[in-house]
Amino acid sequence: SQQVRGMATLKMISIRLKSVKNIQKITQSMKMVSAAKYTKAERELKLARPYGIGAQEFYKKAEVKDEEGEKGQLIIAVSSDRGLCGAVHSSIGRIVKTDIAANPNTKVVIVGDKVRNILQRLYAKNIAMVVTEVGRKPAVFGDAALVAQSIINSGIEFSKGKILFNAFRTVVSFRTTEMPLYSQNAVANASKLPVYDSLDSDVIQSYTEFSQASLLFYSMKENATSEQSSRMTAMDNASKNAGEMIDKLTMTFNRTRQAVITRELIEIISGAAALETKN
């Protein structure tokens, strides 16, 4: 029975060792794929930054402020549909939960399915819109424009708004950032807007729609770069942890096998000695 138990333990360790080696192969492959995608995302981010920075500078120069009133707050949470990338999604979900707790009259537009899963159980009534199929392919300006147009067509009214996303810093770090988002009325009532000539309601509406699409495009690019770099780091750490686990399991397997062999030798020697004594 001891020999059977020893063989069963060896078989379990062997199965576990094989599964960990397979997991290490997967994480190493994901790291290589993420590294290639990160290089492309970082290159595209440099081209997308002027869109977001330009829109923010206009708001600052025109001194656009939030509307007065109780129309509520709008939060656009930018994430993606894919996981295994550290705290990219949970950091945004945590901030959204805090904002909803402080202001229950908050509507959330979620770009990506992961943040929806975080908020669905407790704050489903605050979710106004969810945009899925994000993160599989690099975002283009047309995607951001489509999301912005859907938000405008939904008729969501707000006196205060912001966009939450993860701003890329370095390969191993990102910062969860928020950008102000203003409605058309807030832009039209800006104190220094009259310095610009030939501004009527149609021009203001067109620019408001374009600026929202620009900010969304910029935030989606920043978040995509942060996601790929975070996934690359996470998969690298997972591969190292799998390597350490493989070393420990290999050592345990060798010790267990040696113990089984030693026990069998002891049984053989003891049986032979017993036969000699009997004879």
C-alpha positions in Angstrom: 0.0 0.0 0.0 2.9 2.4 0.7 4.3 1.7 -2.7 0.9 2.5 -4.3 0.6 5.7 -2.4 4.1 6.7 -3.5 3.3 6.0 -7.1 0.1 8.0 -6.9 1.9 10.9 -5.4 4.5 10.8 -8.2 1.8 10.7 -10.8 0.0 13.7 -9.2 3.3 15.7 -9.1 4.1 14.7 -12.7 0.6 15.9 -13.9 1.0 19.2 -12.0 4.5 19.7 -13.4 3.3 19.1 -16.9 0.4 21.6 -16.5 2.7 24.3 -15.0 5.1 23.9 -18.0 2.2 24.3 -20.4 1.1 27.4 -18.5 4.6 28.8 -18.8 4.6 28.3 -22.5 1.3 30.2 -22.8 2.5 33.1 -20.7 5.7 33.4 -22.6 3.8 33.4 -25.9 1.4 36.1 -24.5 4.4 38.2 -23.4 5.9 38.1 -26.9 2.5 39.0 -28.5 2.0 41.8 -26.0 5.5 43.2 -26.7 4.8 43.4 -30.4 1.4 45.1 -29.8 2.9 47.4 -27.2 5.5 48.7 -29.7 2.8 49.4 -32.3 0.5 51.0 -29.7 3.2 53.3 -28.4 4.0 54.5 -31.9 0.3 55.2 -32.6 -0.1 57.0 -29.2 2.5 59.7 -30.2 0.3 60.5 -33.2 -3.0 60.5 -31.1 -1.8 62.8 -28.3 -2.3 66.1 -30.2 -6.0 65.3 -30.5 -6.5 65.1 -26.7 -4.1 67.9 -25.8 -5.5 70.3 -28.4 -9.1 69.8 -27.1 -8.0 70.3 -23.5 -6.1 73.5 -24.3 -9.2 75.0 -26.0 -11.2 74.3 -22.9 -8.6 76.0 -20.8 -8.1 79.0 -23.1 -11.9 79.6 -23.3 -12.3 79.0 -19.5 -15.1 76.4 -20.0 -16.6 75.5 -16.7 -19.2 72.9 -15.6 -22.8 73.8 -15.9 -24.8 74.9 -12.8 -27.7 72.7 -11.9 -28.6 69.2 -10.9 -28.5 67.4 -14.2 -26.1 64.8 -12.7 -22.7 63.6 -13.5 -21.5 61.7 -16.6 -18.4 59.4 -16.4 -17.0 57.7 -19.5 -14.9 54.8 -18.2 -12.4 53.6 -20.9 -11.1 50.0 -20.6 -11.3 47.0 -22.9 -12.8 43.5 -23.2 -9.5 41.6 -22.4 -8.0 40.7 -19.1 -4.7 39.4 -17.7 -3.2 42.9 -17.6 -2.8 43.6 -13.9 -4.8 46.4 -12.3 -5.7 48.3 -15.5 -9.4 47.6 -15.2 -9.8 47.4 -11.4 -8.3 50.8 -10.9 -10.9 52.5 -13.1 -13.7 50.5 -11.5 -12.6 51.5 -8.0 -12.7 55.2 -8.9 -16.1 54.9 -10.6 -17.5 53.1 -7.5 -16.2 56.0 -5.3 -17.7 58.6 -7.5 -21.1 56.9 -7.6 -21.1 56.5 -3.8 -20.4 60.3 -3.5 -23.0 61.3 -6.1 -25.7 58.7 -6.7 -27.0 60.8 -9.7 -24.2 59.6 -11.9 -24.5 58.0 -15.3 -21.6 55.8 -16.5 -20.7 55.1 -20.1 -18.4 52.1 -20.2 -16.0 51.5 -23.1 -15.0 47.8 -22.7 -16.6 44.8 -21.0 -14.3 44.4 -18.0 -15.4 47.5 -16.1 -19.0 46.5 -16.8 -18.4 43.2 -15.0 -17.0 45.2 -12.0 -20.0 47.5 -11.7 -22.8 45.2 -12.9 -23.7 43.7 -9.5 -24.0 46.8 -7.3 -24.4 49.7 -9.8 -26.3 48.3 -12.7 -28.8 51.2 -12.6 -26.1 53.8 -13.0 -24.8 52.2 -16.3 -26.2 54.2 -19.2 -24.4 52.5 -22.1 -21.8 49.8 -22.7 -19.5 49.7 -25.7 -18.0 46.2 -26.3 -15.6 44.6 -28.8 -12.9 47.0 -27.7 -9.2 46.0 -27.4 -9.2 43.2 -30.1 -8.0 45.6 -32.7 -6.2 49.0 -32.4 -8.7 51.8 -32.1 -9.0 54.4 -34.9 -10.6 57.8 -34.9 -13.8 56.4 -36.5 -14.4 54.1 -33.5 -14.1 57.1 -31.1 -16.4 59.2 -33.3 -19.0 56.4 -33.3 -18.9 56.2 -29.5 -19.2 59.9 -29.1 -22.1 60.1 -31.6 -23.9 57.3 -29.7 -23.5 59.2 -26.4 -24.9 62.4 -28.0 -27.8 60.5 -29.6 -28.7 58.9 -26.3 -29.7 62.2 -24.9 -27.8 61.9 -21.7 -27.9 65.3 -19.9 -25.2 66.2 -17.4 -23.9 69.3 -15.7 -20.4 67.7 -14.9 -18.6 65.1 -16.8 -15.2 63.4 -17.1 -13.4 60.7 -18.9 -11.5 58.0 -16.9 -8.6 56.2 -18.5 -5.1 54.9 -17.8 -2.4 57.2 -19.0 0.8 55.5 -20.1 4.0 56.6 -18.3 6.6 53.9 -18.7 6.8 50.2 -19.7 6.2 49.2 -16.1 3.8 51.9 -14.9 0.7 53.8 -15.7 -1.5 56.4 -14.0 -5.3 56.3 -13.8 -6.2 59.8 -15.0 -9.4 61.8 -15.5 -10.1 64.5 -18.2 -13.0 67.0 -17.9 -15.8 66.6 -20.3 -18.2 69.5 -21.0 -21.6 69.6 -22.6 -22.6 71.9 -25.5 -24.3 74.4 -23.2 -21.1 74.6 -21.0 -19.0 75.4 -24.0 -21.5 78.0 -25.3 -21.5 79.8 -22.0 -17.7 79.9 -21.6 -16.5 83.3 -20.4 -13.8 83.8 -23.1 -15.6 82.2 -26.0 -16.6 85.5 -27.6 -12.9 86.2 -28.5 -13.4 83.7 -31.3 -15.1 85.1 -34.4 -18.0 83.6 -36.3 -19.2 81.2 -33.6 -22.8 80.3 -33.9 -24.7 77.4 -32.4 -24.0 75.1 -35.3 -20.3 75.7 -35.1 -20.3 75.2 -31.3 -22.2 72.0 -31.7 -19.9 70.7 -34.4 -16.8 71.5 -32.4 -18.3 70.0 -29.2 -18.9 66.7 -31.0 -15.4 66.7 -32.6 -13.7 67.5 -29.3 -15.6 64.7 -27.5 -14.5 62.3 -30.3 -10.9 63.6 -30.0 -10.8 63.2 -26.2 -12.2 59.7 -26.5 -9.7 58.7 -29.2 -6.8 60.0 -27.2 -8.0 58.2 -24.0 -8.5 55.0 -25.9 -5.0 55.1 -27.3 -3.5 55.9 -23.9 -5.4 53.1 -22.3 -4.5 50.6 -25.0 -0.8 51.3 -24.6 -1.1 51.0 -20.8 -3.0 47.8 -21.2 -0.4 46.2 -23.5 2.6 47.3 -21.3 0.8 46.0 -18.2 0.0 42.7 -19.8 3.6 42.3 -21.0 4.8 42.9 -17.4 2.1 40.6 -15.9 3.0 37.8 -18.3 6.7 38.2 -17.6 6.1 37.9 -13.9 3.8 34.9 -14.5 6.5 33.2 -16.5 9.1 33.8 -13.7 6.7 32.5 -11.1 5.9 29.4 -13.2 9.7 28.8 -13.6 10.1 28.9 -9.8 7.2 26.5 -9.3 8.6 24.1 -11.9 11.9 24.1 -10.0 10.1 23.3 -6.7 7.9 20.6 -8.2 10.9 19.0 -9.9 12.8 18.9 -6.6 9.7 17.5 -4.9 9.3 14.9 -7.7 12.9 13.8 -7.4 12.8 13.5 -3.6 9.6 11.6 -3.7 10.9 9.2 -6.4 14.1 8.7 -4.4 12.0 8.0 -1.3 9.9 5.4 -3.2 13.1 3.7 -4.5 14.7 3.7 -1.0 11.6 2.2 0.5 11.5 -0.5 -2.1 15.1 -1.4 -1.6 14.5 -1.6 2.2 11.6 -3.9 1.6 13.7 -6.2 -0.7 16.6 -6.3 1.7 14.4 -6.9 4.7 12.6 -9.7 2.8 15.9 -11.3 1.8 17.2 -11.1 5.4 14.0 -12.6 6.7 14.4 -15.6 4.3 18.0 -16.1 5.3 17.1 -16.1 9.0 14.3 -18.6 8.4 16.6 -20.9 6.5 
